[in-house]
Amino acid sequence: MRELVVLGTASQVPTRTRNHNGYFLRWDGEGLLLDPGEGTQRQMIHAGVASSRVTRICLTHVHGDHCFGLPGVLSRMAVDGVDHPVHLHYPASGEEVVRALVTVAGGGVDLRLHPHGGAGEIADGIDVVPLDHRIETYGYRLREPEGRTLLPDRLAAAGLSGPAVGELQRRGRVGRVRLEDVSAPRPGQRFAFVMDTAPCAGAEELASGADLLVTECTFADEDAALAREYRHLTAGQAGSIAGDGGARRLVLTHFSSRYPGVAPLTAQARATAGGAEVVTAADLDRFPFPRRRPVTTSSGVPASGQDGTPLPDQPLAPWP
C-alpha cells in the first residue's frame, strides 16, 4: 500500500508531545524519508519503520529542524547493515551542511548524494519545485504514470479472456481489438510535500491535483504577521493552497510550539480548503492515500462492470 507515516510534527522547537519534523512515505517499492529532524531515529522505532525500508532521503532545506536527524538515521542504517543504495536529495546551496552531517554519521552506508539547484525531475516520477523561504527550499512531488483500467463488459463483448488479456496489455492490440477499445484512462496518483514557505506559485503548483498533500501549518491566521516575517504559512493559507489546487486530502503539520492544541488551526484550514479533506497530523499518525479518482469512459461517464456497478479501485503493488 501507499501510506504516509508521520514521525514528528513540531516546527523549530519540539514539545512534550511533538517531536521535530520527520515523515516516511511508502510508495510502491520506494521508502522515502522526508525532512528528518532531531529524534527521527527514535521515532522510526516507535512507528515500526525499519531503517532498511529507507531508499531515499529528501530534504526540503537545511534548517536544523528539517535535517539534524540525518546523522542518527544514517548511523542506524550502518548498524543495521543496510546494503542497498540510499539516495539523498537536497538543495545544492546546502552542500556544506549536508556534507558535515554525513561526515558526522561516519560512513557504512552506500549513500548517493544528489544536490539540485532548480525545478525539475530528480528521479523517475519525483519532481522538485522551488518554494519561498528564507533560504533555498524545495517541495517534492511524486507522480504515478497515467494508466488504463480494463472494462470487463467490453472485454467480454470482444471475446477476450485469460492469456489474451495479458497479451493485449503487453502489445496494445490482439487481432482487431485495441487496448483503448476495452479500457478507460486511469489517472495516476500524486503526493505533494510543502514545507517551510510563504504562499507562492511553487506551493500552488505542487498542490495541483494532489491526492495526498502535506503542508506546514506553522501559524494561526491571527499570527499572519509572524508568518510573513518568517516566511511560513498560516492555517488559512494552507487550506487555500489545497482548495485552489483541487487537492483531495490535506495533512497539516509543522506546528509552532506557541499552540498547545491545534484544533483552532484545523478549523481555520477547513474554512478555506473548499472540497479538500483536512486532517491534522499528530506524531506517529499514519495516513493512507484516498481511494483512486473514478475511472471514466471517453464519454465522461463513470466506467462500470458488466452488472453496471462502478469499477473498484485498482489494487496497488504490495509493500515488500
C-alpha positions as CSV (number, residue, x, y, z in Angstrom):
1,M,0.0,0.0,0.0
2,R,0.9,3.7,-0.2
3,E,1.0,5.3,3.1
4,L,2.4,8.4,4.9
5,V,3.8,7.7,8.4
6,V,4.2,10.9,10.5
7,L,7.3,10.8,12.7
8,G,7.2,14.3,14.1
9,T,5.0,17.4,13.8
10,A,6.9,20.2,15.6
11,S,8.5,23.2,13.9
12,Q,11.6,24.9,15.3
13,V,11.0,23.9,19.0
14,P,9.8,20.4,19.9
15,T,7.3,20.0,22.7
16,R,6.4,17.2,25.2
17,T,4.0,15.8,22.6
18,R,5.6,16.8,19.3
19,N,8.9,15.6,18.0
20,H,10.8,17.6,15.4
21,N,9.8,17.0,11.8
22,G,10.1,13.7,10.1
23,Y,7.9,11.8,7.6
24,F,8.2,8.4,6.0
25,L,6.4,7.7,2.7
26,R,5.7,4.2,1.4
27,W,5.4,4.5,-2.3
28,D,5.4,1.1,-4.2
29,G,9.0,-0.2,-4.0
30,E,10.3,3.1,-2.5
31,G,10.6,4.2,1.0
32,L,11.2,8.0,1.2
33,L,12.3,9.7,4.5
34,L,11.4,13.4,4.3
35,D,13.0,16.1,6.4
36,P,14.4,14.0,9.3
37,G,14.7,16.4,12.2
38,E,16.3,15.6,15.6
39,G,14.9,12.4,17.2
40,T,13.8,10.8,13.9
41,Q,15.8,7.6,14.5
42,R,13.8,7.0,17.8
43,Q,10.5,8.0,16.2
44,M,11.1,5.4,13.5
45,I,11.4,2.7,16.2
46,H,8.1,3.9,17.8
47,A,6.4,3.9,14.4
48,G,7.7,0.5,13.4
49,V,9.6,1.8,10.4
50,A,12.8,-0.2,9.9
51,S,15.8,1.6,8.6
52,S,16.1,-0.9,5.8
53,R,12.9,0.4,4.3
54,V,14.5,3.8,3.5
55,T,15.7,4.0,-0.1
56,R,15.7,7.8,-0.5
57,I,16.1,10.7,1.9
58,C,14.7,14.1,0.8
59,L,15.5,17.4,2.4
60,T,13.4,20.5,1.6
61,H,16.1,22.7,3.0
62,V,18.9,22.7,5.6
63,H,17.4,24.4,8.6
64,G,18.1,22.2,11.6
65,D,14.5,21.1,12.4
66,H,14.4,19.5,8.9
67,C,17.8,17.8,8.8
68,F,19.6,17.4,12.1
69,G,18.3,13.8,12.5
70,L,20.2,12.8,9.4
71,P,23.4,11.6,11.1
72,G,21.5,9.4,13.5
73,V,19.4,7.8,10.8
74,L,22.5,7.1,8.7
75,S,24.4,5.7,11.7
76,R,21.4,3.4,12.5
77,M,21.3,2.2,8.8
78,A,25.0,1.3,9.1
79,V,24.5,-0.6,12.3
80,D,21.6,-2.5,10.8
81,G,23.7,-3.5,7.8
82,V,21.6,-1.8,5.2
83,D,23.3,-2.8,1.9
84,H,21.2,-1.2,-0.8
85,P,22.0,2.3,-2.2
86,V,20.4,5.2,-0.4
87,H,19.8,8.4,-2.4
88,L,20.0,11.7,-0.6
89,H,18.3,14.7,-2.4
90,Y,18.8,18.3,-1.1
91,P,19.2,21.9,-2.3
92,A,22.7,22.5,-3.8
93,S,23.2,25.6,-1.6
94,G,23.1,23.3,1.4
95,E,26.1,21.2,0.3
96,E,28.4,22.3,3.1
97,V,25.8,21.5,5.8
98,V,24.9,18.1,4.2
99,R,28.5,17.1,3.9
100,A,29.1,17.9,7.6
101,L,26.0,15.9,8.7
102,V,27.1,12.9,6.5
103,T,30.6,13.1,7.9
104,V,29.3,13.0,11.5
105,A,27.4,9.8,10.6
106,G,30.7,8.1,10.0
107,G,30.0,6.1,6.8
108,G,29.0,2.5,6.4
109,V,26.1,3.2,4.0
110,D,26.1,3.3,0.2
111,L,24.9,6.9,0.2
112,R,24.5,8.6,-3.2
113,L,24.4,12.4,-3.0
114,H,22.1,14.3,-5.4
115,P,22.1,18.1,-5.0
116,H,19.5,20.0,-7.1
117,G,19.7,23.7,-8.0
118,G,16.4,24.2,-9.8
119,A,12.9,22.9,-10.6
120,G,12.6,19.6,-12.4
121,E,12.6,15.8,-12.2
122,I,15.3,14.5,-9.8
123,A,14.4,10.8,-10.2
124,D,11.9,8.7,-12.1
125,G,8.5,10.2,-11.1
126,I,9.9,12.6,-8.5
127,D,9.9,16.3,-9.1
128,V,11.2,19.3,-7.0
129,V,9.6,22.8,-7.2
130,P,11.1,25.9,-5.6
131,L,9.4,27.4,-2.6
132,D,9.7,30.8,-0.9
133,H,11.5,30.6,2.4
134,R,14.5,32.4,4.0
135,I,17.0,30.0,2.4
136,E,16.8,27.9,-0.8
137,T,13.9,25.5,-0.3
138,Y,12.1,23.0,-2.5
139,G,8.9,21.0,-2.3
140,Y,8.7,17.4,-3.5
141,R,6.1,15.7,-5.7
142,L,5.7,12.1,-6.6
143,R,3.8,11.1,-9.8
144,E,2.3,7.8,-10.7
145,P,2.2,7.4,-14.5
146,E,-1.2,7.6,-16.1
147,G,-2.6,4.1,-16.8
148,R,-5.6,2.3,-18.2
149,T,-8.3,0.2,-16.4
150,L,-9.7,-2.8,-18.3
151,L,-13.5,-2.8,-18.6
152,P,-14.9,-6.3,-18.0
153,D,-18.0,-5.8,-20.1
154,R,-16.0,-4.6,-23.1
155,L,-13.5,-7.5,-22.8
156,A,-16.5,-9.9,-22.8
157,A,-18.0,-8.3,-25.8
158,A,-14.7,-8.6,-27.6
159,G,-14.4,-12.2,-26.7
160,L,-11.2,-11.7,-24.8
161,S,-10.2,-13.6,-21.6
162,G,-7.3,-15.4,-20.0
163,P,-3.9,-15.2,-21.7
164,A,-5.4,-13.0,-24.5
165,V,-5.9,-10.2,-21.9
166,G,-2.3,-10.4,-20.9
167,E,-1.2,-10.2,-24.5
168,L,-3.4,-7.2,-25.0
169,Q,-1.8,-5.4,-22.1
170,R,1.7,-6.2,-23.3
171,R,1.2,-5.5,-27.0
172,G,-1.7,-3.0,-27.0
173,R,-3.6,-5.0,-29.6
174,V,-4.9,-8.5,-30.1
175,G,-6.3,-9.0,-33.6
176,R,-8.6,-6.1,-34.4
177,V,-9.1,-5.3,-30.7
178,R,-7.0,-2.4,-29.4
179,L,-6.3,-1.7,-25.7
180,E,-8.2,1.6,-25.8
181,D,-11.3,-0.2,-27.2
182,V,-11.7,-2.2,-24.0
183,S,-10.3,0.1,-21.3
184,A,-10.6,3.6,-19.8
185,P,-7.9,6.1,-18.7
186,R,-6.8,5.7,-15.1
187,P,-5.4,8.9,-13.5
188,G,-2.1,8.4,-11.7
189,Q,-1.9,9.2,-8.1
190,R,0.1,12.2,-6.8
191,F,1.7,13.0,-3.5
192,A,3.0,16.5,-2.7
193,F,5.2,17.8,0.2
194,V,5.2,21.5,1.0
195,M,7.3,22.6,4.0
196,D,8.6,26.0,5.1
197,T,7.4,28.6,2.7
198,A,5.3,31.8,2.3
199,P,2.4,31.5,-0.2
200,C,3.9,31.2,-3.6
201,A,3.4,29.8,-7.1
202,G,5.5,26.8,-6.3
203,A,3.3,25.7,-3.4
204,E,0.3,26.1,-5.7
205,E,1.9,24.0,-8.4
206,L,2.7,21.2,-6.0
207,A,-0.9,21.2,-4.6
208,S,-2.5,21.0,-8.0
209,G,-4.2,17.7,-8.4
210,A,-2.6,16.1,-5.4
211,D,-4.3,13.1,-3.9
212,L,-2.4,13.5,-0.6
213,L,-0.9,16.9,0.2
214,V,1.3,17.5,3.3
215,T,1.8,21.2,4.2
216,E,3.4,23.1,7.0
217,C,0.9,24.9,9.2
218,T,3.2,26.9,11.5
219,F,0.9,29.8,12.5
220,A,-2.7,30.5,13.2
221,D,-4.4,33.1,11.0
222,E,-4.3,35.7,13.8
223,D,-0.5,35.5,13.7
224,A,-0.2,36.3,10.0
225,A,2.4,39.0,10.7
226,L,4.7,36.4,12.2
227,A,4.1,34.1,9.2
228,R,5.1,36.9,6.8
229,E,8.2,37.7,8.8
230,Y,9.5,34.2,9.0
231,R,8.1,33.1,5.6
232,H,5.7,30.4,6.7
233,L,2.1,29.5,6.1
234,T,-0.9,30.2,8.3
235,A,-3.6,27.6,8.6
236,G,-5.9,29.5,6.4
237,Q,-3.2,29.8,3.7
238,A,-2.5,26.1,3.8
239,G,-6.2,25.4,3.4
240,S,-6.4,27.8,0.4
241,I,-3.5,26.2,-1.3
242,A,-5.2,22.8,-1.0
243,G,-8.6,24.0,-2.1
244,D,-7.5,26.1,-5.0
245,G,-5.3,23.3,-6.3
246,G,-8.0,20.7,-6.1
247,A,-6.1,18.5,-3.6
248,R,-8.1,15.7,-2.2
249,R,-6.6,15.2,1.3
250,L,-4.6,17.8,3.1
251,V,-2.4,16.8,6.1
252,L,-1.5,19.7,8.3
253,T,1.8,19.6,10.3
254,H,4.9,21.6,11.4
255,F,3.1,23.4,14.3
256,S,4.6,26.2,16.3
257,S,5.2,25.4,20.0
258,R,3.1,28.5,20.9
259,Y,-0.1,26.4,20.2
260,P,-0.6,23.7,22.9
261,G,-3.6,22.5,20.9
262,V,-4.1,22.7,17.1
263,A,-7.9,22.3,16.8
264,P,-8.3,26.1,16.0
265,L,-5.7,25.7,13.2
266,T,-7.6,22.8,11.8
267,A,-10.8,24.8,11.8
268,Q,-9.1,27.7,10.0
269,A,-7.7,25.5,7.3
270,R,-11.1,23.8,6.8
271,A,-12.8,27.1,6.3
272,T,-10.6,27.9,3.2
273,A,-10.0,24.4,1.9
274,G,-13.0,24.0,-0.4
275,G,-13.6,20.4,-1.3
276,A,-10.3,19.1,0.2
277,E,-10.5,16.8,3.2
278,V,-8.4,18.4,6.0
279,V,-6.8,16.3,8.7
280,T,-4.3,17.3,11.4
281,A,-1.2,15.2,12.0
282,A,0.0,14.0,15.3
283,D,3.2,12.2,16.0
284,L,3.1,8.5,14.8
285,D,-0.1,9.0,12.8
286,R,-0.5,7.0,9.6
287,F,-2.4,8.3,6.6
288,P,-3.4,6.1,3.7
289,F,-3.9,7.6,0.2
290,P,-7.5,8.4,-0.7
291,R,-9.3,5.9,-3.0
292,R,-8.4,6.4,-6.6
293,R,-10.3,9.0,-8.6
294,P,-13.2,7.4,-10.5
295,V,-12.3,5.9,-13.9
296,T,-14.4,7.4,-16.7
297,T,-15.0,6.3,-20.2
298,S,-14.4,8.5,-23.3
299,S,-17.9,9.9,-23.0
300,G,-17.2,11.1,-19.5
301,V,-19.4,8.7,-17.6
302,P,-18.1,6.5,-14.8
303,A,-16.8,3.2,-16.0
304,S,-18.6,0.1,-14.7
305,G,-18.5,-3.6,-14.8
306,Q,-20.9,-5.9,-16.5
307,D,-23.5,-5.5,-13.8
308,G,-23.5,-1.7,-14.1
309,T,-21.7,-1.2,-10.7
310,P,-18.7,1.2,-10.6
311,L,-15.4,-0.5,-11.0
312,P,-13.5,-0.9,-7.7
313,D,-10.2,0.8,-7.2
314,Q,-7.3,-1.0,-8.8
315,P,-5.1,-2.8,-6.2
316,L,-1.7,-1.3,-5.6
317,A,1.5,-3.3,-5.6
318,P,2.1,-4.8,-2.2
319,W,4.7,-3.2,0.1
320,P,7.6,-5.7,0.1
